[in-house]
């Protein structure tokens, strides 16, 4: 999408579609009440041009928006209206907060149509922002384009069918992305994982014909310290020998959303030229069923020497993340953040809109919460109730990966903390927010790219 600024007044904008806040409709002679349009947030009215109208554009789209709407409100309103803009080649927008407009158009207008023989929606080709285009606005819009591209990069990976994105494919996409962005990339193969003691990743991937790997992409930054990012990269989760139902498997191509998120974030950090260095690590595996599958009761030894009894083969995310966190902790970064579609219990606790947040460092948790508030991606901190750690103690190993039916979001975080090596650490459970069955204001059903914008904002804040 080509984005430009224009000093023209809205009435003089010669675009295919002119987008205005509802309050501006009266200025162009629209009798809004006769159309049953009150201009409330969430309402839209598309009006084709008629002979004698006071505007040059082919049509006008009026959007309900409060007069004092902030960036989040503009982003959501534009995102909600983005589908109405599809099919118009050039769209001129006269709304406040140009950067939020760009994000709204890009995210709300996103479609994953790679497998459609005849894509139905034609995205906006040219976006004209009717604003003076100050240096500040231009910089904000340039940033918004990078951020929106990071979200769509994540969505594209997560929406890709699992048969076309096995661990080696995900690694190849990461290496390709790194080369384009000028980043360092490294892929540890199954042999490398055996030599390096990554027993969790190997155990989870043991049943698949597609071997596991560990993906590492690094951005050096410019003297602003180092943040480690770990993202769960289960490219398909059948549940292992504790096999899922067909219904539960239906969306399991999305079980690598955490990994896709972290790859997108390190890419964005490089494109934005952030001072903070970032290293993203993605343990990639398929959790499948075969004669070579890890059995309940088997014991896996992780990168840092800690052993885990596999009590539940469908609690595989924490097994691969344990290795990734231990590997990152060896680098002694200033902080580690992981993201994973990890537990069903976070769904029951927080629903579809809110990401679960846990960790062991108040400053880090506060910074992530603040970044989430600024970007409009809600998080809710849940307790690291350490007495529950007793539930994870094993009779035959150091820990087991299942502590019972209740409070699993807390138990999973308590398990993962053992692999962080004392580094300040935060865990984002995106099991609900990373993939949705219905559309939102900022995108269609499917992958959302949740927490990409939050993590970029967090890194900028450092």
N, C-alpha and C positions, 0 to 999 in steps of 0.2 A: 504494500500500500504506500503510495507516494503522499507525503504530508508536506503542506506548505502553509504559510501565513499570507493573509491579504488584508489591506487596509480598507477595502470596500465596505460600504454600508450594506446591511443585509438585503435591502430591497434591490441593490445594484449587483448582487452576486449572480453571475451567469453560470450557475451549476445545474446539474440535473435535479438535485434535491437541496432544499434549504431547510436546515434544522434550527428551530427557535424555541426559547422557553415560551410557555403558553401566554405569559403576560405580554409578550411582544406581538401576539396575534392581533390584538385590537389596533395596534399601530398600522397594520397592513389592511385594515378594513374587515377583518373576519368578525362575524357575529357568532361568537363561540357558544353562547347559550342556546342558539337555535339548533346547533348540532348536538346538543345534549352533552357538551364537553365542559367540565368544570375546571380543568387544568390542575387537578390534584396530582400529587406524586404517584407515579405508576400509570397515569393516563396518557394516551397519545391520540393524535388526530392527524391523518394524512389528507391533505387538500390539494387536488390537481390544479394547475394553472388554468384560468379562464381568460377570455379576451377582456381587456380592461383592468386586469388586476395590477396592483401597485408593485409587483416584484417580477424580476426577470427569470428566476429559476423555474424549471419545469414543474415543480411541485413543492409544497411546504409540509414539513412534519413538525407539528407542535407537540412539545413534551411538557408534561406537568412537572413543575420544579418550584420549590420554595424560593422566595426572593433572596434569602441569605444562605442558599445551599452551599455546603462545603465540598471539598474534593471527593469525599466518599459518596455523598449524595449525587453529585454530578456523574461520577463513574458508574454508579448503579443505574441511574436513569438512562444514561446513554447506552449502557450495556443492554438494558431491557429493551430499548428501542432499536438496537443494532439490526435485528432481523428485518425490521421495516425498511432499513436502508439498503438491504441486499437487492441487487439488480440495478441500482443507480450507479452509473460509472463515476461521476464526480459529485461529491457531497460537500456542501458548505455548511459550517456549524457556527452559530453565534451564541455560544454559551460560555460561562466563566470557567476558569481552571482548564486551560488548553491541554495540559498533560493528562488530566483525568479524562478528558474527552477522547484522547488518543487511546488510552488504556481501555475505556469503555467500548469503543468501536472495535478494537482488535480482539478483546476477550469475549464480548457479547456476540460478535459476529463470527466467532470461531466455528468451523465445521470440520469434522474428520470424514472426508469423502473419498479417501484414497482407494477404497474398495467399491465405490459406486461406479457403475458403467456410464451413468448419465447424472453427474452432480446437478442438483436442483437449484442451489443458491449460488449466485455470482457475487463474490465479496466486493466491498467498496474498493475501487481502483485508485481513486484520488480523493484525499481528504483535505479540504481547505478550511483553515481556522481563521475566522473573521476576527482578527485581533491584531494589534500593532506589531507583535512579534519582537518584544524586547529581548535583550540578551538573556535575561533570567528565564523568560518563557521558552525561548529556543533551547536552552540547556535542559529545562524540565521536560520538554517534549522529546528531546534526544534520549534522555534517561528513560522516559516512559516507553519508548519504542524498544529499548533493550530489555526492560522488565517484561513487557508484554510478549516479546519474542521468547524469553526464558519460560514463561508460563506455557506458551503454545508448544515449545520444544518438549516440555514435560508431558503435556497432554497427548502429543503425537506418539511418544514412546509408550505411554500407559494404554492408549487406545489400540495399539497394534496387537493383532491376534497373537497369542502365545506361540503358535506354530511358526510364526515368522519372526519371533524374537526370543530364541533360546539364549542361554548365557553367552555363547560365543557371538551371537548377533548383537546383543546389548554391548558387549565389549568392543565389537567392531564399530558400532555407532559412536561409542565414547571416544575411541581412538580417532575416528574421522572428525568428530567435533573438536577434539583437542588440537588436531593439526590445523584446522581452519582458524581456530582462535589463538594459535601460537602457544599452546600450553604443553606441559610435559605429561605424557601418559605412559602407564605401565600396566600390563596384564599378567597376573600370576596364573599359570595354568594348573591343572590338577596335579601334575608332577611337582610344580613349585610349591603348591599348597601342602603336599605330603612332606616335602623337605623342610618346609617352614613351620610345621606343627599346627596347621589350621584344621583341627579335627572337627570342629563344628560345621564348617562349610562342606567338608568332605562327607561327613555323616549324612547331612541333609541331601546332598546331591548323589548319594551312592546308588540310588535305584534308577536313575535316569540314563538313557542312552546319550544324552547331551551332557558332557562333563561340566562340573562347576568351575568357576574362576573367581578371581578377585581383581577388580578394576580400580586403578588409582590415577587420579588426574590432579595435577598441582598447578597452582598459580602463585608465583613467588611474592607478589606484592612489592611494596616500596618502603620497607622498614617499619611497618605497622603491626608487627607481631604475626602470629600464626593461629588460625582457627581450623580445627579438624572437623570434617563433616562425614558422617557415616549414614548410608541409606540402604535399607533392606532391599535386596535385589532378587527376590524369588519370582522368576519369570513365569512360573505357573505352579500353583499349589493344589495338588490333588489330595493332600492330607497325609501322604505316606501310607503306611500300613493301617493307620487310623483314618481310612479313606473318607473324604467328604461325600455328602449327597450330591446328586447332579445339580440340584438347585444351588447349593452352596458353592459348587465349582464354577458356576456360570460366569462369574465376574473375576475369577482368579488370575486372569491375565494382568489385573491391576495390582497384584501383590508385589510388584517391583516399583510402585509409585514413589516410595522413599528414596530409592536409588536414582530414579529419573530426576527427582527434585534436586538432589545434591549435585548431579551432573550439570543441571541447568544453572544452579546457583554459582558454581565455580566458573562456568562460562560467562555468566553475567558480571562476576567480579572482575574478570579480565577485560571485558568489553568496556566496563565503566572505569577501569584503571584505578581500582580501590587501593588504598595504602596497605590494608591488611592482607597478608598472605593466606591462601586457602588451599587445603588439601582435602579432596573428596575421595572416599573409599566406598566401594560398592561390592559387597559379597553377593555374587550371582550364582543361582542354582535353581534347579527344578526339584520340587518335592513330590516324587512320583511313587509308583507301586511296582515292585518286581521282586524276583528272588534275591536280589542283592540289597534290598532295602534295609535301612537301620531298623532294628526291632525295639519294641518297648522293653526296657530293662538294659539295653546296651549302654555302655559308658563311652563317652567321647572326651578326648583331652584337647583343650583349647590352646591357643597361641601362647598364653601366659602360664600354661601348666595346670590351670584349674580344670577339674574334671566334672562332667555333668552326666547324671543318669537320665536317659531319655524315658520319661514317664508318659509323654504324649508326643507322638510323631507329628501331630498337627500344630504343635507349639514350636515350629521350626524357625520362625523369624528370630527369636532371641538366641538360638544356637548359632546362626550365621553372624548376627550382629556382635555376639560375644567376641568372636575372632577379630572382626573389623575394629571394634573398640580397643581391644588389647593391642592391635597393630598400630592404631593411631596413637595410643598412649605412649608408645615407645618414642614417638617424635617429641614428646613433652610440649604440645601446643599450649597456648594460653587458655583455650577452652575447646571442648568437644560438644557438638550437637548432633544427635541422631534423629532420623525420621523414619517411621515404619508404619505400615498397615498391620498393626500387631495384635490387637485384642478385640474380641466381641464385647467385652465388658465396657469399653469406652463408648461403644454405641449405645448401650443401655443407659449409661450415666449421662451422656452429654448430647445425644441425638445427632442430627446430620449437619449442624451448622458449626459446631465447636470442636476444636482440636484439643486433646488432652496434653497437658504440659506437666512434666515432673523433672526433678533434678536435685543436685546437691549443693548448689551455689546460689545464694540470694541475689547477688549482683547480676549473674547471668540470666536467671529466671526473670528478674525485673526488666532487664534490657529486652528480652524476647517478648515479654508481655507488652511493653511499651511499643515495640515495633509492630506487633500484631494489631494493637489499637490504632496506630497511625495508618495502617494499610487496610483496615476493615476486615481482617481475618481473625475472628474471635478465637482466643485460647482460654482455657481455664486450668489453673494450677491445681493439681491433685496431690494428696499427701504421700510422702515417702514414709509410710508407717512401718518403721523398722522392726517392731515386734513380729510382724508378719514374716520376716526373713526365716524364722524357725520352721515355717511351713515348707520351705524350699530345701531344707537339710535332707540329705540322702543317707541311707544306711550303708551304701556301697561306694559312694563317690562324694565329692565335696558338696555338690548341689544336685537337685533334680529340676527339670524345666517345667514342672507343673505343681502348683501349690494348692489345688482344690478348685471348687466351682465358683468361689466368690472372690471379689476384689482382684481379678486377674490383671487389670491395668496397673495396679500397684505392685503386685507380685512380679510382673514382667520387668518393671523398672528396677525393683530391688535386685533382681537377678542380674540385670545388665550393669548395675553400678559396680559389681565385683570385678569388672573388666576395664574400668576407666583409669586405673592406676593412680588414683588420687587427683587427677586433673579435674578442674571445674567442668561440670557436665550437665547437659539438659537433654531430655527425651521428649519427642513429639510423636504422640500416637495419632496417626491420621487414618485409622481404620475406617472411620465413617466419612471423613471430609474429602478424601482423595478421589473418590469415585461415587457418583450419585446416579440414582435411577431416574431422576427427573431434572428438568432444566432449572437454572437459576437466572438471576438478572445478568450474571457475568459469564454465561455459557450454557451450552446444551447438556443433555444427559450424558453421562460418561465421565471421563477424567476431568478433574477440575484444576490441577496444578496448585492445590492448596499448599500454603506455607512457602512457596517460592518467593512471593513478594515480601513476606515477613522476614525471611532470612536475608534477602538482599538489603532490606532496610536495616536490619541488625548489623550487618557487616559495614554498611555505610556509617552507622552511628559510632562504630569503633574508631 
